[in-house]
């Protein structure tokens, strides 16, 4: 079967979903974008304006802190072959990752294994996907820190790996998050979320 023929065939509800590995994934065109979760192809939607603003702000903050250090930050799209050494059937593109082991970056193309920090910015279509499927993927793979950012409700959930479990915390849009995997690094969320515009005071109603 050609690579083109393996390009996400349609299936009826009665049919079992086809399963893929990185070898299939690597043969697909760049767009539309897909992720693989345990061999299942998940089509990704285009990010929103709010999503992109938050991604850009975070990338800038992490890049400034990490300049001259061994860890690196990269924004999506960048492939993470999270189980490359076993079934190689899970490839994710977190919105932002921090990777501290340069040996994991293969030919500048993708990360082999778990990043140190993965950040996902929610959209309406990815809410349950990021909070359930990806949460379990990152926990099982040993991602040391995972953030889920809600750009609409304006808060961040953080998960820090300890003894095989994630310890969670929640920060509002003006909170300061200590980055567990980066010594002396913290992210001030007031520099990430756009300030809320105050409504002008209504003119007094005529009596």
Sine and cosine of phi, psi and omega as CSV:
sin_phi,cos_phi,sin_psi,cos_psi,sin_omega,cos_omega
0.00,0.00,0.72,-0.69,-0.03,-1.00
-0.95,0.30,0.30,-0.95,0.04,-1.00
-0.88,0.48,-0.59,0.81,0.00,-1.00
-0.90,0.44,-0.61,0.79,-0.01,-1.00
-0.94,0.35,-0.33,0.94,0.03,-1.00
-1.00,0.00,0.26,0.96,-0.11,-0.99
-1.00,0.06,0.94,0.35,0.10,-1.00
0.82,0.57,0.94,0.35,0.03,-1.00
-0.93,0.37,0.50,-0.87,0.04,-1.00
-0.96,0.30,0.55,-0.84,0.04,-1.00
-0.73,-0.68,0.50,-0.87,0.09,-1.00
-0.99,0.11,0.33,-0.94,0.01,-1.00
-0.83,0.56,-0.47,0.88,-0.05,-1.00
-0.98,0.18,-0.30,0.95,-0.03,-1.00
-1.00,0.05,0.53,-0.85,0.11,-0.99
-0.94,0.33,0.63,-0.78,0.01,-1.00
-0.93,0.37,0.67,-0.74,0.04,-1.00
-0.91,0.41,0.47,-0.88,-0.01,-1.00
-0.89,-0.45,0.62,-0.79,-0.09,-1.00
-0.79,-0.62,0.26,-0.96,0.13,-0.99
-0.82,-0.57,0.03,-1.00,0.01,-1.00
-0.86,0.50,-0.54,0.84,0.01,-1.00
-0.86,0.51,-0.65,0.76,0.08,-1.00
-0.92,0.38,-0.76,0.65,-0.05,-1.00
-0.82,0.58,-0.68,0.74,-0.06,-1.00
-0.91,0.41,-0.34,0.94,-0.02,-1.00
-1.00,0.02,-0.17,0.99,-0.02,-1.00
-0.98,0.19,0.42,-0.91,0.08,-1.00
-0.92,0.40,0.30,-0.95,-0.06,-1.00
-0.92,0.39,-0.49,0.87,-0.02,-1.00
-0.74,-0.67,0.64,-0.77,-0.06,1.00
-0.92,0.39,0.36,-0.93,-0.03,-1.00
-1.00,0.09,0.58,-0.81,0.07,-1.00
-0.75,-0.66,0.41,-0.91,0.27,-0.96
-0.89,-0.46,0.37,-0.93,0.12,-0.99
-0.92,-0.39,0.77,-0.64,0.11,-0.99
-0.84,-0.55,0.95,-0.31,-0.03,-1.00
0.77,0.64,0.69,0.73,0.05,-1.00
1.00,0.04,-0.17,0.98,0.00,-1.00
-1.00,0.01,0.75,-0.66,0.02,-1.00
-0.99,0.11,0.83,-0.56,0.00,-1.00
-0.91,-0.42,0.90,-0.43,0.01,-1.00
-0.97,0.26,0.69,-0.73,-0.06,-1.00
-0.97,-0.24,0.67,-0.74,0.01,-1.00
-1.00,-0.01,0.30,-0.96,0.02,-1.00
-0.93,0.37,0.64,-0.77,-0.02,-1.00
-0.95,0.30,0.40,-0.92,0.01,-1.00
-0.99,0.11,0.18,-0.98,0.06,-1.00
-0.86,0.51,-0.72,0.70,-0.01,-1.00
-0.88,0.48,-0.66,0.75,0.04,-1.00
-0.84,0.54,-0.75,0.67,-0.06,-1.00
-0.93,0.38,-0.57,0.82,0.04,-1.00
-0.91,0.42,-0.69,0.73,0.01,-1.00
-0.92,0.39,-0.67,0.74,0.02,-1.00
-0.87,0.50,-0.70,0.71,-0.01,-1.00
-0.91,0.42,-0.67,0.74,0.00,-1.00
-0.90,0.44,-0.71,0.70,-0.01,-1.00
-0.91,0.41,-0.67,0.74,0.02,-1.00
-0.85,0.53,-0.69,0.72,0.01,-1.00
-0.89,0.46,-0.70,0.71,-0.02,-1.00
-0.91,0.42,-0.71,0.70,0.01,-1.00
-0.93,0.37,-0.66,0.76,-0.02,-1.00
-0.88,0.48,-0.68,0.74,0.01,-1.00
-0.88,0.47,-0.70,0.71,0.00,-1.00
-0.92,0.39,-0.62,0.78,-0.13,-0.99
-1.00,0.05,-0.09,1.00,-0.03,-1.00
-0.85,0.52,0.82,-0.58,-0.01,-1.00
1.00,0.09,-0.03,1.00,0.02,-1.00
-0.97,-0.24,0.18,-0.98,-0.07,-1.00
-0.97,0.25,-0.47,0.88,-0.01,-1.00
-0.97,0.24,0.46,-0.89,-0.01,-1.00
-0.75,-0.66,0.52,-0.86,0.09,-1.00
-0.92,-0.40,0.62,-0.78,0.06,-1.00
-0.59,-0.81,0.65,-0.76,0.01,-1.00
-0.99,-0.13,0.38,-0.92,0.04,-1.00
-0.89,0.46,0.46,-0.89,0.04,1.00
-1.00,0.04,0.81,-0.59,0.08,-1.00
-0.51,-0.86,0.83,-0.56,-0.14,-0.99
-0.97,0.24,0.71,-0.70,0.14,-0.99
-0.91,-0.42,0.96,-0.29,0.04,-1.00
-1.00,0.07,0.99,0.10,-0.29,-0.96
-0.96,0.28,-0.42,0.91,0.06,-1.00
-0.83,-0.56,0.67,0.75,-0.07,-1.00
-0.85,0.53,-0.47,0.88,-0.10,-1.00
-1.00,0.00,0.04,1.00,0.06,-1.00
-0.83,-0.55,-0.97,-0.23,-0.05,-1.00
-0.99,0.11,-0.32,0.95,0.00,-1.00
0.78,0.63,0.68,0.74,-0.03,-1.00
-0.87,-0.49,0.27,0.96,0.06,-1.00
-0.76,-0.65,0.91,-0.41,0.02,-1.00
-0.78,-0.62,0.89,-0.46,-0.05,-1.00
-0.87,-0.49,0.36,-0.93,0.04,-1.00
-0.78,-0.63,0.98,0.21,0.04,-1.00
-0.84,0.54,0.43,-0.90,-0.01,-1.00
-0.90,0.44,-0.52,0.85,0.05,-1.00
-0.51,-0.86,0.63,-0.78,0.13,-0.99
-0.70,-0.72,0.49,-0.87,0.19,-0.98
-0.90,-0.44,0.79,-0.61,-0.03,-1.00
-0.82,-0.58,0.83,-0.56,-0.07,-1.00
-0.97,-0.26,-0.20,0.98,0.03,-1.00
-0.96,-0.27,0.97,-0.24,-0.07,-1.00
-0.89,0.45,-0.36,0.93,0.00,-1.00
-0.93,0.37,-0.28,0.96,0.03,-1.00
-0.98,0.22,-0.29,0.96,-0.04,-1.00
-1.00,0.03,0.95,-0.32,-0.06,-1.00
-1.00,-0.07,0.92,-0.38,0.06,-1.00
0.82,0.57,0.43,0.90,0.00,-1.00
0.92,0.39,0.19,0.98,-0.12,-0.99
-0.98,-0.18,-0.59,0.81,-0.04,-1.00
-0.34,-0.94,0.18,-0.98,0.03,-1.00
-0.98,-0.21,0.76,-0.65,0.05,-1.00
-1.00,-0.10,0.95,-0.30,-0.02,-1.00
0.99,-0.15,-0.17,-0.98,-0.14,-0.99
-0.98,0.21,0.71,-0.70,0.19,-0.98
-0.96,0.29,0.20,-0.98,0.03,-1.00
-0.98,0.22,-0.61,0.79,0.01,-1.00
-0.71,-0.71,0.75,-0.67,0.11,-0.99
-0.85,-0.53,0.70,-0.72,0.00,-1.00
-0.81,-0.58,0.78,-0.63,0.08,-1.00
-0.88,-0.47,0.72,-0.70,0.05,-1.00
-0.96,-0.28,0.87,-0.49,-0.13,-0.99
-0.94,0.35,0.52,-0.86,0.28,-0.96
-0.75,-0.66,0.12,-0.99,-0.03,-1.00
-0.85,0.53,-0.56,0.83,-0.08,-1.00
-1.00,0.08,-0.24,0.97,-0.07,-1.00
-0.93,-0.36,0.08,1.00,-0.13,-0.99
-0.83,0.56,-0.85,0.52,-0.04,-1.00
-0.96,0.30,-0.52,0.85,0.01,-1.00
-0.88,0.48,-0.74,0.67,-0.01,-1.00
-0.95,0.32,-0.56,0.83,-0.09,-1.00
-1.00,0.08,-0.27,0.96,-0.02,-1.00
-0.88,-0.47,-0.94,0.35,-0.09,-1.00
-0.88,0.47,-0.78,0.63,-0.05,-1.00
-0.94,0.34,-0.58,0.81,0.08,-1.00
-0.81,0.58,-0.75,0.66,-0.02,-1.00
-0.93,0.37,-0.61,0.79,0.05,-1.00
-0.88,0.47,-0.72,0.69,-0.05,-1.00
-0.93,0.36,-0.62,0.78,0.03,-1.00
-0.90,0.44,-0.74,0.67,-0.03,-1.00
-0.90,0.44,-0.58,0.81,-0.04,-1.00
-0.98,0.20,-0.23,0.97,0.01,-1.00
1.00,0.09,0.47,0.88,0.11,-0.99
-0.89,0.45,0.84,-0.55,-0.18,-0.98
-0.95,0.33,-0.44,0.90,0.00,-1.00
-0.48,-0.88,0.68,-0.74,-0.05,-1.00
-0.69,-0.72,0.76,-0.64,0.06,-1.00
-0.89,-0.45,0.64,-0.77,0.18,-0.98
-0.88,-0.48,0.86,-0.52,-0.07,-1.00
-0.94,-0.33,0.80,-0.60,0.08,-1.00
-0.98,-0.20,0.96,-0.27,-0.08,-1.00
-0.97,0.26,-0.25,0.97,-0.06,-1.00
-0.99,-0.10,-0.69,0.72,0.09,-1.00
-1.00,0.10,-0.17,0.99,0.16,-0.99
0.89,0.45,0.83,0.56,0.13,-0.99
-0.52,-0.85,0.25,-0.97,-0.01,-1.00
-0.78,-0.62,0.77,-0.64,0.16,-0.99
-0.99,-0.16,0.77,-0.64,0.04,-1.00
-0.91,-0.42,0.55,-0.84,0.02,-1.00
-0.74,-0.67,0.87,-0.50,-0.01,-1.00
-0.92,-0.39,0.79,-0.62,-0.08,-1.00
-0.97,0.24,0.79,-0.61,0.07,-1.00
-0.53,-0.85,0.84,-0.54,0.02,-1.00
0.81,0.59,0.65,0.76,0.07,-1.00
0.98,0.18,0.09,1.00,0.02,-1.00
-0.76,-0.65,0.39,-0.92,0.06,-1.00
-1.00,-0.05,0.77,-0.63,0.15,-0.99
-0.99,-0.12,0.80,-0.59,-0.15,-0.99
-0.97,-0.26,0.41,-0.91,0.12,-0.99
-0.49,-0.87,0.37,-0.93,-0.02,-1.00
-0.79,-0.61,0.68,-0.73,-0.01,-1.00
-0.79,-0.61,0.71,-0.71,0.08,-1.00
-0.98,0.19,0.01,-1.00,-0.17,-0.99
-0.95,0.30,-0.08,1.00,0.11,-0.99
-0.88,-0.47,0.17,0.99,0.00,-1.00
-0.97,0.25,0.20,-0.98,0.05,-1.00
-0.86,-0.51,0.85,-0.52,-0.07,-1.00
-0.99,-0.15,0.87,-0.49,0.15,-0.99
-0.96,0.27,0.80,-0.60,-0.03,-1.00
-1.00,0.09,0.93,-0.36,-0.12,-0.99
-0.88,0.47,-0.60,0.80,-0.12,-0.99
-1.00,0.05,-0.07,1.00,-0.01,-1.00
-0.80,-0.60,0.92,-0.40,-0.04,-1.00
-0.89,0.46,0.73,-0.69,0.06,-1.00
0.92,0.40,0.30,0.96,0.03,-1.00
-0.96,-0.28,0.71,-0.70,0.14,-0.99
-0.61,-0.79,0.49,-0.87,-0.04,-1.00
-0.90,-0.43,0.88,-0.47,0.05,-1.00
-0.99,0.10,0.93,-0.37,-0.09,-1.00
-0.93,0.36,-0.29,0.96,0.07,-1.00
-0.93,0.38,-0.29,0.96,0.08,-1.00
-1.00,-0.06,-0.02,1.00,-0.04,-1.00
-0.96,-0.29,-0.73,0.68,0.02,-1.00
-1.00,0.04,0.66,-0.75,0.09,-1.00
-0.88,0.48,0.66,-0.75,0.04,-1.00
-0.86,0.51,0.59,-0.81,0.05,-1.00
-0.97,0.23,0.82,-0.57,0.01,-1.00
-0.97,0.25,0.79,-0.61,0.01,-1.00
-0.97,0.23,0.66,-0.75,0.05,-1.00
-0.93,0.36,0.67,-0.74,0.06,-1.00
-0.90,0.44,0.57,-0.82,0.00,-1.00
-0.89,0.45,0.74,-0.67,0.00,-1.00
-0.93,0.38,0.63,-0.78,0.09,-1.00
-0.90,0.43,0.59,-0.80,0.00,-1.00
-0.87,0.49,0.72,-0.69,-0.01,-1.00
-0.94,0.35,0.60,-0.80,0.04,-1.00
-0.92,0.39,0.66,-0.76,0.02,-1.00
-0.95,0.31,0.00,0.00,0.00,0.00
